[in-house]
Amino acid sequence: MRILPNDWRRNVWALTLTVFISFVGFQFFSPFLPLYIRELGVTDPAKIALWAGAQAAVTPAMSGLLSPVFGRLADRFGRKMMLIRSLVGFVVIVAAMGLVTSVEQLFLARVVMGLFAGFTPMVMALATTSAPRDKVPAAIGMVQSAQLLSVAVGPAIGGYVASHFGIRYAFFATAGLCALALVGLIVLFQEVRAGAREPRASRRSRMPLSDVFSTPTSPW
């Protein structure tokens, strides 16, 4: 599909909407994770604190360790495809988290969730490559604003869902929101290859890395 000059605005709005919907969903259950651990049979407050810390840490830890792998996969298959991979994984895994019967199963689900992480870095990368160079700060600001606003909206709605229907239903609601974000991303976002909007003259004027170090004025 041919990308029109103003499509970058549509892409940034699509990313903003995707981030807002998905992160609102993540905030549905995050504040209530210790309560869910107690519901799964852990009654000792010290063990609840220990399990809550481990559950919160394992997904970012897995994501951090695998970030270089996610980056290489994005170069090969495209950043949009990596976001789709993340959201599909989140839909399945978060729904499974609402069905677990033990804290060990919940921990395993959080480990597997880390294998599908890398969502936020890919969104930021897409925002920077979708917008013209002079609009990149605005594009990043919109995406970050959506992420921060979700922290304000998500816990309030999640608290209502958890108090009226149960904590497990907060996980199912999160999975549904991730599915909605996935549909919005697929339908609204058209990926643009990095450098596609860069003028030809500027691309031709790039200096090879070997020439940089051999240039007399180079500080290295």
C-alpha positions in Angstrom: 0.0 0.0 0.0 1.3 3.4 -0.9 2.0 5.7 2.0 0.7 9.3 1.5 2.6 12.3 2.8 0.2 12.9 5.8 -0.1 9.2 6.7 2.5 9.6 9.5 -0.2 11.4 11.5 -2.5 8.4 11.1 0.3 6.1 12.1 1.2 8.0 15.2 -2.5 8.2 16.3 -2.8 4.5 15.7 0.2 3.8 17.9 -1.1 6.2 20.6 -4.5 4.4 20.6 -2.8 1.0 20.7 -0.6 2.0 23.6 -3.5 3.6 25.5 -5.8 0.6 25.2 -3.2 -2.0 25.9 -1.7 -0.2 28.9 -5.1 0.5 30.4 -5.6 -3.2 30.3 -2.3 -3.9 32.0 -3.2 -1.6 34.8 -6.4 -3.6 35.3 -4.7 -6.3 37.3 -1.2 -5.0 38.3 -2.3 -3.2 41.5 -4.2 -6.3 42.6 -1.5 -8.9 42.0 -0.8 -9.4 45.8 -4.6 -10.0 46.4 -4.7 -12.5 43.6 -1.7 -14.3 45.1 -3.6 -14.6 48.3 -6.6 -15.8 46.4 -4.4 -18.6 44.9 -3.7 -20.0 48.4 -0.7 -18.1 49.8 -1.7 -16.7 53.2 1.6 -15.8 54.9 2.1 -12.0 54.4 5.8 -12.5 54.0 5.4 -15.1 51.3 2.8 -12.9 49.6 5.3 -10.1 49.5 8.0 -12.4 48.2 5.8 -13.8 45.4 4.5 -10.4 44.5 8.0 -9.1 44.0 9.0 -12.1 42.0 5.9 -11.9 39.8 6.5 -8.2 39.1 10.2 -8.7 38.4 10.3 -11.7 36.1 8.6 -10.3 33.0 10.7 -7.2 32.8 13.8 -9.3 33.5 13.0 -11.7 30.6 12.2 -8.7 28.4 15.5 -7.0 29.2 17.6 -10.2 28.6 15.9 -10.8 25.2 15.7 -7.2 23.9 18.7 -7.7 21.5 16.9 -10.8 20.1 13.7 -8.8 19.7 15.7 -6.1 17.9 17.2 -8.5 15.4 13.8 -10.1 14.8 12.3 -6.6 14.2 15.0 -5.9 11.6 14.1 -9.1 9.8 10.3 -9.2 10.1 9.4 -5.6 10.7 8.5 -3.7 13.9 4.8 -3.8 13.2 5.0 -7.6 13.1 6.8 -7.6 16.4 4.1 -5.6 18.0 1.5 -8.0 16.6 3.5 -10.9 18.0 3.5 -9.2 21.4 -0.2 -8.4 21.5 -1.2 -11.9 20.3 1.0 -13.4 23.1 -0.5 -11.0 25.7 -4.1 -11.9 24.7 -3.4 -15.6 25.2 -1.1 -15.4 28.3 -3.1 -12.8 30.2 -6.3 -14.8 29.7 -4.4 -17.9 31.0 -3.4 -15.9 34.0 -7.0 -15.6 34.9 -7.4 -19.4 34.8 -4.4 -20.5 36.9 -5.0 -22.4 40.1 -1.6 -21.9 41.9 0.9 -19.2 42.4 3.5 -21.3 40.6 1.4 -21.4 37.5 1.0 -17.7 37.7 4.7 -17.3 37.9 5.2 -19.5 34.9 2.7 -17.5 32.9 4.6 -14.3 33.8 7.9 -16.0 32.6 6.3 -16.9 29.3 4.9 -13.4 29.0 8.4 -12.1 29.1 9.1 -14.0 25.9 6.5 -11.9 24.1 7.6 -8.6 25.7 9.5 -5.8 24.0 6.3 -3.9 23.3 7.3 -0.4 24.5 10.7 -0.2 22.7 9.1 -1.3 19.4 6.3 1.3 19.8 8.9 4.0 20.3 10.9 2.8 17.4 7.9 2.9 15.1 6.9 6.4 16.4 10.4 7.7 15.4 10.4 6.1 12.0 6.8 7.0 11.1 7.1 10.7 11.7 9.2 13.2 9.8 12.4 14.1 11.6 11.2 17.4 12.9 8.0 15.8 14.2 9.7 12.9 16.1 9.6 14.7 19.5 5.8 15.3 19.1 5.2 11.7 18.1 7.1 10.3 21.0 5.3 12.8 23.4 1.9 11.5 22.2 2.8 7.9 22.7 4.3 8.6 26.2 1.3 10.6 27.2 -1.0 7.7 26.3 1.1 5.4 28.4 1.1 7.8 31.4 -2.7 8.5 31.1 -3.3 4.7 31.1 -1.8 4.6 34.6 -4.4 7.0 35.8 -7.4 5.4 34.1 -6.6 1.7 34.3 -6.5 1.1 38.1 -9.8 2.9 38.6 -11.6 0.8 36.0 -9.8 -2.3 37.0 -10.8 -1.8 40.6 -14.4 -1.6 39.6 -14.2 -4.8 37.6 -12.3 -6.6 40.4 -14.7 -5.5 43.1 -17.9 -6.3 41.2 -16.9 -9.4 39.2 -13.7 -10.8 40.9 -10.0 -10.4 40.3 -9.9 -13.1 37.7 -12.2 -11.1 35.4 -9.7 -8.2 35.5 -7.3 -10.5 33.6 -10.0 -11.4 31.1 -10.8 -7.7 30.6 -7.1 -7.1 30.0 -7.0 -9.8 27.4 -10.0 -8.3 25.7 -8.4 -4.9 25.6 -5.2 -6.3 24.2 -7.2 -8.0 21.5 -8.9 -4.6 20.7 -5.5 -2.9 20.5 -4.3 -5.7 18.2 -7.2 -5.1 15.8 -6.6 -1.3 15.9 -2.9 -1.8 15.1 -3.5 -4.1 12.2 -6.3 -2.0 10.6 -5.0 1.6 11.2 -1.2 1.4 11.1 0.8 1.2 7.9 4.5 0.5 8.5 7.0 2.7 6.8 10.6 1.5 6.4 13.2 3.5 8.2 14.6 6.1 5.9 11.7 5.9 3.4 10.9 9.6 3.8 14.5 10.7 4.0 15.4 12.8 0.9 17.6 11.1 -1.6 20.3 13.7 -1.5 20.8 13.2 2.2 21.0 9.4 1.7 23.6 9.8 -1.0 25.6 12.1 1.2 26.1 9.6 4.0 29.7 8.8 4.7 30.8 5.1 5.2 31.9 4.3 8.7 35.4 3.5 7.5 35.8 7.0 6.0 34.8 8.6 9.3 37.8 7.2 11.1 40.1 8.0 8.2 39.0 11.7 8.0 41.7 14.1 9.2 39.1 16.2 11.2 37.7 13.2 13.0 38.3 13.4 16.8 39.0 9.6 17.0 
